[in-house]
Amino acid sequence: MVLGTLGNAFAQVRPQEARVALIIGNSDYKAAPLDNPANDASDLANALEKQGFTVLVRENVGERGLKEAVDIFSKHLKKGGIGLFFFAGHGVQLKDQNFLLPVDVGFDNESDIAFKSISAEYVLSRMAEAGNRINVVILDACRNNPLQLARRTINKGLGVMNVGRAEKGTFIAYATSPGSTAADGTGRNGLYTKHLLRALETKDTDIDKVFGRVRTGVVQDTNGEQVPWTSSSVVGSFYFNVAEDIAALQRPTASVAATHEAAAEAAQVPYDPVQERAHWERIKESRNPADFVAYLEKFSGAQRAAYARWLVQKYGGVLPAPGQRQAAAAAPAPQQLTMASPAAVLPTLPAGAAAAATGVAVPSPGTLIQDCAECPELVAAPAGEYTMGSGPKERMREPDEEPAHRVRIAASVAVGKFEVTRAQYAAFVKESGREHKPGCNSTRGGFFHKNPKATWQNPGFEQKDNEPVVCVSWDDAQAYIQWLSKKAVKSYRLLNEAEWEYVARAGSTGSRHWVEADNAAVCRYASVADTSYKSVSPGAPMFPCSDGFAYTSPVGRFPANAFGVHDMLGNAWEWIEDCWNEGYAGAPELAAPRLSGSCTERVFRGGAWNSPPSTVRAAYRDRSSKDERHDNLGFRVARSLP
């Protein structure tokens, strides 16, 4: 189906802002046909035409037709306009790119895929080159197929295309989370597109609300097995419905904001411009209104304050009254956070109820969060379900990793983007005055011993402030978390064991979150026992490669996983909330800390700078007394959302 000929398909673009969409639906694959993509394309094209888009739609296109359509589309994108690309059909992740497959591609040759298909990254780059105000990419292309099952180098599902500075004004929507597959649907439309069509029929077509409704509908229909994702660098508002978009641009926004600005001018307090700039750099890409409320509480007189007030309103927040700290007023009193374990202060409301009760939106997956200047950066990880532990196919499995079992993560969780650093821990020690007696365990030299002089400040090797703190006990980690919770007025905690493995896997199903299974490739992804470590501990088991660090590395030096989290494997082991249990017998189906068993011992996970291949695995577990310290063991913080 083609709406109009190529000669007039783009002739009716609105002169004030061109809205151009390319919609592709491929169903008729010879080796692995699909029922719904062609219907999805036709129905979405009709829906977008009603919203004011000029649409080029293609169904069941081969290599030539696919590439020709993208070329025509890119030529008609207008600077300052709106571009939208939708693809439904088979898509695969191959060598860190997401390839969208024409119907005439074969399923037996990876080179054929790369040559005949078109990558989503290429389409995005063509859209970015046009200089559009808004670019929207929607990929309902994560259906499983025989090629994915047959080839080890091809990932299940698509990978995340992170939105960078070059793609400002871009919104990317995925039918499901990274590394997962999407349902094709049993009716006329695929499951994801069915909910997208419904969301576009709703009166409020703000882009965030549309895809929020889509996510809610798909998660409900699949009982959490399919979780749509979004990634965005859109600044300002965008509505799919052209009338709503024009109304939003013309709507007088000064009534509320100007009142606050006038009052804020009278309530301005002096501020440090260096701190203001640093604070703004941390939050400027956020879509969480609370981040901008916190900014306004400190810097109401800054030049960026008016823009921050507008962002608070755009993302559904409530502007603070001038001179007041609403976040602190609404938070629990500090003494409520001084319990022995932060697990005791976790929300007891069902998933989504807390957001409904407080009016605070749950950050989209991948959103960066920082609750205070001293607080570690967090990344919003989505709710979901996965298989925890090791099955019979895991060659290096150990008995305490069994049985493999399904676990559900009922709600999004904010996870430390990095392990807690020495600098962050030093701020806690300086302010709290916590004492640390010397003494830290080490396994260097091939045997276990205690260094009686070692501390977190001097673990027996030189560290920089941006490296993970080590030689800290589970009790030390809990003390840090209680201090941080008071400072941020948020309930921080450690991850429970089920959450930790879920985030470490980030949608993957292998031993490690990266694709390459060869041990020689590990040094590209993690700080581990390698040839750099050989000079420190000759003869120890190690990976046949060099990561460039004999000990810990700066956090974030190695690539993040698909959830945007760094160093889940390698660098430093990480303390977990749970008591130690031998295996998963009786483990809950819903992710929660296990607080029975041997509670004088606590779990740690993830491997470290001196860990051999057998332990640098997502399923590997270990434990230590909660008051012991080790020169390769640190921690990462988390908190529940919203």
N, C-alpha and C positions, 0 to 999 in steps of 0.2 A: 504494500500500500504506500502511495506517495501522495501527500497532501499538496496538490498543485504541481506544476512542472518546474524544472530547475530554472526556467527563465523568469517565473514570477513568484517562486517560493519565498523569496526574500524581499519582494517589492513592496509589501504592505507593512514593513517595520515602522513602528511609531517614530516620527522624526525626532522627538525629544529624547528618547532613550531606546535604542534598538534592543529588542528581546529576541534572541535567536537560540533555537534548541535543535540539537541533533539527537534523534531517538532511534536506537537500533535494537531489534529483537531477533535473535537467531535460535530457531527451534530445530530445523531440519538437518541435523548432523547425521551423517551416514552411519557412523559407528556408535553414537550415543545420543539419539534424538531426545528432545525435551518437549513437553506438552505445551508450555505456557508463554515462553518469551515473545513470540510473535504477537500473541494477544496482548501481552503487557505493553509492547511498543505501540500498538494501535490505540489502546485505551488511554495510555498516558499522553500520547500526541493529541488526542481529542480534548483531554482535560487541560493541557497546557494552552491549547488554542483559546479555550474559554477564559483563561487567565491573562490573555494578552500577548502570548508568545506567537512568533512565526516559526513554524515547525517543519523541519525536514525529517521524514521518518523512513527507515529502511527495515525490511524484514527479510530474513534468511539470505543474507549477503555472503558471497564468497570473498576471497582475498582481494580481488580487484575492486569489487563494489564497496568493501569496507574501507579500503584506503582512499578511494575516490570520495566517499562521503565525508571522511574526516578532512580531506583537502578542501572540498567545497565549503564545509562548515567554517573552517578557519579563515577563509577568505572573506566571509560575510560577518565575522565578528567585528564590532565597532568599538573604538576607544570610548570609554565612559559608559558603555552599554552593559547588557546582561547576556552572558553565555551559559547555556545549560547542555550538558552531555549526559545521556543515559544509555547504559548497555545492559541488556538481559541476555543471558546465554551462558556458554561455558567460558570460564576464565581460569587460568592457572598462574601460580607463582613460580618463576623459573629464573634462577641466578639473580635474585633480588629485584626482579621486575614482574609486574602483573600483566600478563598477556591476555588479550581479549580475542577469542578464536572465531574465525570465519567458518562457515558451514562446510567448506571444502578442504579443511585442514585434516591431515592424517593424525592418528593417535599413536604412531609407532616411531616417531623420529623427533627428538627435541630440537634439532637444528631446523627442521621443517616448521616447527612452531614459531621459533624466533624470526624466521624469514617471512612466513606467510601471514602471521598475525600482526596485530598492532598493540603496542604497549599503552596502558593507561597513563603511564608517566609521560609518554610522548604527546598524547592528547592534552594533558594538563599543561605541558610546556607550550603548545601551540596556542592554547587559550590565554596563558599568561602573557605571551608575546603581544597579544592584541591590545593589552592595556585596559581591559574591561573594568568597570566598577565592581561587578560581581561575577564570579565564575562558579558554577555549581556542577559537580561531577557526581553522578549517582551510579553505583556499580551493584547490580543484582546479578553478579557473575561468579558466584562462589559454589556452584553446584558440583557435586562430586562426579567423576567420570573415570572410565577405564584407564586413561593415560595417567591420571594422578595415582591410581592404585598400582600401576605397573612400574613406574619410574621412581627411584629413590631420590633423585635430584629435584623432583618436582614436588613442591609442598602441597599439602591439603589446604585448599582455600587460598585467599589472597593475602598479601602482606600490606602493612600500613604504609601509605604514602604521606609522610609528614609534610605539613604545609610550612614552607619556609618564607623568608622575606621576599623572595622573588615572586611568590604567588600570593601577595597581599590581596585580600578581598575574595579568597577562595573558600568554598565550602565543599568538603568531600563526604559523601555518605556511602556506607557499606551495608549490604544486606545482613551481614553477620560479622562477628568479631574475627580478628586476625587468626588465620590458620584453621578456621572452622568452615563448614559448608552450610548452605542455605536450602530451605525446602522449596521444591519446585511448585508445590501447591496441588490440590486435588480438584479445584474448580477451574474457572476460566483463566484466572490469573495466578501467578506465583504468590506465595504468602506475603513476601515483602511488598511487592507492587500492589497487592490488594489493599494493604493498609495505607500505602502512599496515596492511592486514589481516594480512599475515604478521607484521609487527612486533608487533601486538597479541596474537598467539598465543604469542609468546615469554614465558617465565616472568617475566623482569624487565621490568615495564611502567613503569619510571621514565620520565617524559615526555621528558627529554633523550635517554635511550638509545633510546626508541622512534623518535623522529624522526632520531636519528643513524643507526639501521639503515635507515630509509626513504631517507635521503639517499644512503647507500652503495649500496643496491640500485638506485636510479634512475640514479645516475651510472654504475654499472657496465653497466647495460642499454643506456644511450644513448651509451656511450663519451665521457662528459663533456659531451654536448650539452645535457642537461637537468640543472640543479643545484637541488634544492629548497632553500628558505631558511626560516629561523625568526627571530623577534624575540621577546624575552621580558623581562618584569619580574617573573617569579615568584621569590618569596623562600621558602625552605623546600622540602620535598619534595612531589611529587605523583606518584602511581601511578594508571594507568588502572584497574587491578584493585583493587576496593574492599578485598579482604582484604589485599593487599600494602600498600595505603595505611594501613590501620589498624595493621598490624604495624609499619610504619615509625614511626608516631606512638608506639607503645607500646614499641618496641625500646629497650633500655637503651643509651644513647649515652655514658654517663659513663665506661665502662670504659677507653676510650682517651683521650677528651678530658680526663676528670678527672685521669688520671695526668699528662698533660702540663700541666694547669693547676696541680696541686700542685707539680710540678717547676719550672714557670715562675715561681711565686711566689718560690721560693728563688733563682731565677736572674735576677730582675728587675733591670733597670738603669734609671737615671733617664732621662727623656725629656722633650722639650719638648711640652707639650699643644697648642700652636699648630701645630707640625709634624705631630703625630699627627692632629689634626682635618683639616688640609689633605690629608694622605696618604689618610685614609679617604674624604674627599669624591671623590677621584680614582678610587678603586677600588670603591666600594660597590655599583655596578651591574654589576660584572664577573662573569663566570661562569668565569673562568680561575683555578684554584686557586693558581697560581704568584703571582698578585697578592696573595693573602691570606697566603701563606707569607712573602713579602717584608715584608708589614706586621708579621707576628708576630716576624720577626727584629729589627725595630727597636722595636716597641711591645708586648712580651710582657706588660707589666704594666698596659696600658690597660684601661678598662672594657669596650671592645669586643673585647678579645682572645678571650674565650670564644666569642663569636659568630663571630669570624674562624676559630677552630679548627673550629667546626662546619661552616662553609662550605667549608673545605679538604677535609673528609671528604665532604661532599655532592657536590662536583664532582670527586671521584676523586683528590684529591691526597694527599700524604704529609706528615704534620705534622712540622715540624722538631724535632730534639732540642733541649731548652732550652739556650740559650747558644751554639748552633752556627749557622753560616750555610751551610745545605746548598746553596743555589744557587751560592755561590761555590766550594764544594768540588767540585761536580759539573761546573763549567764549565772550559773550556780555560784553560791558563795564559795570562796577559796577553800574553806575548811571541809567542804563536801568532796574535795578531790584528794584528800590526804589519806586515802585508804592504803592498805598494804599492797593491793594489786589494782592497776587501772581496769582490769577485767570486770571489777565490781561495779564500775560506773558506766558500762556499756548500755546503750539504749535498749529498752525492753519492748518498744513498739514494733509491730510488724513492718516488713519492708514497705517503704513509701508513706507510712503513717506519720513518721516524724516530720517529713517534709510537708505533709498536708496540715499538720497541727501548727507548725511554726511559720509556714509560708515561705520557707527557704528552699530554693531550687537545688536539686541534687546535681552537682557538677557533671558534665558529660565526660565519658571515658577519655583519658588522655589530658584532661585539664590540669594545669599546674596550680598548686595551692601553696601559699606561704602565710601562716597565721600571725607571725610577728617577725621583727627584724632578726632575732636570734634563732627563730624556728627553722628546722630543716625544711627544704622544699619537699612537697608531696605531689604524687601523681594519682589521679582518680582512676582506679581499676574497676572494671564493670562487674556486676553480678554474673553468675554463670554456673556451669556444672562441668565436672571433669572426672577422670579416673585417677585416683590417688594411689601411690605405691607402685610396686613392681609385680608384673605378671611373669609367666613362665618364659616369655621371649626376651626378658632383660637378662643379658649374659652375666652381668656383674652383680645381680641382685643378692641381697642378704636376707636372712629369715625375718628380721624385724621390719622389713619393708613390705611384708605380706600380711593378709591377702590384699591384692588390688581391689579397690572398691570405689563406687561412685559417691561423690561428695558434691553437695550443692552450696554455692556461695549465694546467700539469699539477697544480699544488698551490696551496693558499691562500697568500696573501702578506699580510703586515701592512704597510700603507701609511700614511705620515704623514697624519693627518687635516687638517693645515694645512701650509703651507710653513714652513720653519725661520724663526723670528722673530729680530729684532735682539737681544732679550733672551737667547734661547737661544744665539745665536752669541757674544754678549758673555761668557757664562759659560765657553764654550770658550776664548776668547782670554785671559781673565783667568787661567784655570788652566793653560793650555798655554804661554802666552807667545808664541804665533805672531805673527810680524811681518808687516805689510802695508805695502808701499811705496805712497806716494800715486800716483794715476793710475787713471782709470776712464773707459771709453768712454760716449759719450752720442749719441743721435740726435735730441735736441730741436732745435727750430728748423728741422726739415726736412733737416738734413744731419748727417753723421757726423763727430764730433770727439772728441778725448780731453781730458778735464778733468784737468790735471796735479795738482790739489790734492785731488780727490775720493777718498774712501775709503768703506768700509762704514759707518763712523761718521758720515760727512757726504758722501752721494752727490751733493750739489748741490741737494738739497731737504730740507725738514724731515720727519723720520719719528718715529713713536712706537715704543716698545719692542715693541708687539704687531703691528707691521707686518713683512712679509717682509724678511729681510736681502737686500741687493743689493750690487753691486760686490764680488762674491766669485767667484773663478775655480773651474774644475773641480778644480784642485789644492787650493784652499782647502776645497772641499766634501769631498774625500777625507780631508784632515787632520782635519776635524771628525768625520767618520764613524769614523776610527780611534780618536780620543779617546772618542767616545760608546760604541763597542764595548767598550773597556776599562772604562769607568765602569759600564755596564749588564751587563757580562759576557754580551753577546749579539753576534751577527755582523750588524751594520748594514751597509747598502750603499745605493747609488742604484738606482732602478728601471731595468731594461733597457727598451729602446725599445718592444718588443712589450707588456710589462706596462704601461708608462705609457699607451699608447693604449687598452688594454683597460680600465684603471681610469677614464680620461677619458671613454670612451664609456659605461661603466656600464650596459651592456645596450642602449643606443640605437644607431641605425644612421644618423642624420643627421650633419650637419656639427658639431653641438653637442649636448650631452646634454639640453638642455631642448627642449620641444615647439615653442615659438613660433619660426617661421622668420623673422619680420620683424626687420630690424636695429634697429628702434626699440625692440624689447623686450629687447635684449641687456643694457641697463644695469640691468635688474632682477636679472640673474644673474651679472654679472662687472664687474670694474674694467678698463675698456678706454679707448682713445682716443675721447673723446666731446666734448660741448660744454663740459664742465668743463675738458678738456684744451686747448680752443681758445685760452684766454688764455695758455697756456704756449707753444704752437706753432701760431700761426694759419696757415691754409692747408693743414695736413696732412690726409690722408684720415682720416675719423672716422665714428663711428656717430651717427645723428641722434637722440640722447637724452642724458641726463645721469645719471651714476652718483653724482655728488656729490663725486668725488675727482679732483683734477688730477693727482695722482701715485699712489703705492701707497695701499691701504686697509688697515685692520686685518684680519688673517686671520680668516676665518669670518664676515665681515660679509655676504657673499652666500650664498644657499642652497647646501646640499650637494647632490651628485648622488645617484643612487639607491644608490650604495655607501656613502654617508655621508661622502664626501671633499669638502672645500671647495677652491675656487680652482684646479681643474685647468686651467681656461681663464681667462686674465686675471690681473691683479695683478702677478705676476712670472713671467718665463720660468723654466723649471726645467732644470738640468743633468741629463743622462742618462748612464748608464754607457757606452754604445756609442761605438765609433769611427765616424767619418763614412763613409758609403757613398752613392753616387749611385743611389738607388732600391733596390728590394727584390729584384733578381735574385740568386738564390742564398741568400736569407734562409731561416733554419730554420723548419720547421713547428712546432717546440716552442719556446716563448718562452725566449730566452737572449740575453745580451749579445753583439753582434757585435764581436769584438776583433781583427778584421783590417780592412784598408782604410787610410784616412788617420787614424792614431791620434794624431797631434799635434793633430788637431781632434776635438772631441767634440760630440755631438748635444745640442741643447736643444729643449724643446717647450712648447706651451701658451699662447703669447701673454702680453701684459703690459699695464700701465696705459697705454701709448702705442701699442698695436697696433691697426691698422685692420681692417676686416671680412675682408680676404683672408687674414689670418694667425690670427685667432681661430677656429680649427677644430681638431677632434680629430686630423685627418690631417696637419696642416701640420708640416713639419720644418725645422730650421735648424741651423747649427753655428758654432763659433768655436774658436780656438786654446785649448787647455786651460789656458793660463796667463793668458789675457785676462780682464778684468773689465768688466762693463757695468752701468749704473745701472738696468737693468730686468731683470736676470738673477740669480736665486737658486737654491734647490734644495729638495727634499723628501726625507726619508729613508724607508727601507723595510727590512724583514728577512723572511727566509723563515720559514714556520711549519711545525712547532711550534717 
